[in-house]
Amino acid sequence: MTNSTDKTTRHVVARRMTGGLAALVTAGAVTAGHAGAASDTQPADDPIRLAQASGEGEASAGGEGEGEGSAGLAPETAFLSALGFMEGHLRAGLALYEAGDLEAAKTHMGHPIEEKYDAVADQLAELGLEGMKGDLEALAAATEAEKPFTEVSSLFDTVHAGIEQARAEYTPARQVDGLIALTRVAGDEYKVAVAGGEVSNLHEYQDSWGFLRTIEHEARQMAESDDPAVAEVGTAILEQVEATGAAFGDLQGEGSFEMEPSILYGAAARMDLAANALSAGDSEGEGEGEGQ
């Protein structure tokens, strides 16, 4: 997130899919009809931008979106989205810790172990990753104790390595599904954050930012894949994450930006179109497992 106090307010609610997705269309991996639906010629009330992507019923609008967009998702997708949910909190917490906002960082760092771990504990145990609970507890404890940033960052890296190991058990197509679900969760939390036309819930705003940083990190890895299909979809997702920057100022919700949840929901819809290029099991990215 960058400080945008000196930029003109932008109305970015749709973005033409170029680059990665355009190449997929040329290759026939995504239909021309889908590509047209993702173009910036669509009207502001484009159902692909709003209806298809609107995860508005998928998480509680009254609190911290504890549904996490899991309603109607395949179990594997819900699990991957939940991992991203935890990682997003940690990424927000780490950024806040580095910036010196220790109290906000403590809240974000503690949330995965306090509120989310039980929902993924069984799946992690099946993957032999039950040790992640101790790693999360160590990270939260170090944050509470206000340990040096280098120590907190190192503990984050340990947790992140475990999350990546879990993701590697799933196909790229399933991982993309998880990223799209997480983008919709980011939209849900952002909607709560800017209720009333202002940043009325800073915690949810920071959550949404952290989720998008997780999606950005994973999509960048995909974009660097040796598998052309995976790389193209990763590139397309990165383009959409970039478009969501119009909805954010700095970490404290300051700056000039568009408080429009539809920016995030629209990004999720366009990611969904890009995901049509990957069918489950068709492509195993570098270092990724045979897939559940």
Rosetta blueprint (number, residue, H / E / L):
1 M L
2 T L
3 N L
4 S L
5 T L
6 D L
7 K L
8 T L
9 T L
10 R L
11 H L
12 V L
13 V L
14 A L
15 R L
16 R L
17 M L
18 T L
19 G L
20 G H
21 L H
22 A H
23 A H
24 L H
25 V H
26 T H
27 A H
28 G L
29 A L
30 V L
31 T L
32 A H
33 G H
34 H H
35 A H
36 G H
37 A H
38 A L
39 S L
40 D L
41 T L
42 Q L
43 P L
44 A L
45 D L
46 D L
47 P H
48 I H
49 R H
50 L H
51 A L
52 Q L
53 A L
54 S L
55 G L
56 E L
57 G L
58 E L
59 A L
60 S L
61 A L
62 G L
63 G L
64 E L
65 G L
66 E L
67 G L
68 E L
69 G L
70 S L
71 A L
72 G L
73 L L
74 A L
75 P H
76 E H
77 T H
78 A H
79 F H
80 L H
81 S H
82 A H
83 L H
84 G H
85 F H
86 M H
87 E H
88 G H
89 H H
90 L H
91 R H
92 A H
93 G H
94 L H
95 A H
96 L H
97 Y H
98 E H
99 A H
100 G L
101 D L
102 L H
103 E H
104 A H
105 A H
106 K H
107 T H
108 H H
109 M H
110 G H
111 H H
112 P H
113 I H
114 E H
115 E H
116 K H
117 Y H
118 D H
119 A H
120 V H
121 A H
122 D H
123 Q H
124 L H
125 A H
126 E H
127 L L
128 G L
129 L L
130 E L
131 G L
132 M H
133 K H
134 G H
135 D H
136 L H
137 E H
138 A H
139 L H
140 A H
141 A H
142 A H
143 T H
144 E H
145 A L
146 E L
147 K L
148 P L
149 F H
150 T H
151 E H
152 V H
153 S H
154 S H
155 L H
156 F H
157 D H
158 T H
159 V H
160 H H
161 A H
162 G H
163 I H
164 E H
165 Q H
166 A H
167 R H
168 A L
169 E L
170 Y L
171 T L
172 P H
173 A H
174 R H
175 Q H
176 V H
177 D H
178 G H
179 L H
180 I H
181 A H
182 L H
183 T H
184 R H
185 V H
186 A H
187 G H
188 D H
189 E H
190 Y H
191 K H
192 V H
193 A H
194 V L
195 A L
196 G L
197 G L
198 E L
199 V L
200 S L
201 N L
202 L H
203 H H
204 E H
205 Y H
206 Q H
207 D H
208 S H
209 W H
210 G H
211 F H
212 L H
213 R H
214 T H
215 I H
216 E H
217 H H
218 E H
219 A H
220 R H
221 Q H
222 M H
223 A H
224 E L
225 S L
226 D L
227 D L
228 P H
229 A H
230 V H
231 A H
232 E H
233 V H
234 G H
235 T H
236 A H
237 I H
238 L H
239 E H
240 Q H
241 V H
242 E H
243 A H
244 T H
245 G H
246 A H
247 A H
248 F L
249 G L
250 D L
251 L L
252 Q L
253 G L
254 E L
255 G L
256 S L
257 F L
258 E L
259 M L
260 E L
261 P H
262 S H
263 I H
264 L H
265 Y H
266 G H
267 A H
268 A H
269 A H
270 R H
271 M H
272 D H
273 L H
274 A H
275 A H
276 N L
277 A L
278 L L
279 S L
280 A L
281 G L
282 D L
283 S L
284 E L
285 G L
286 E L
287 G L
288 E L
289 G L
290 E L
291 G L
292 Q L
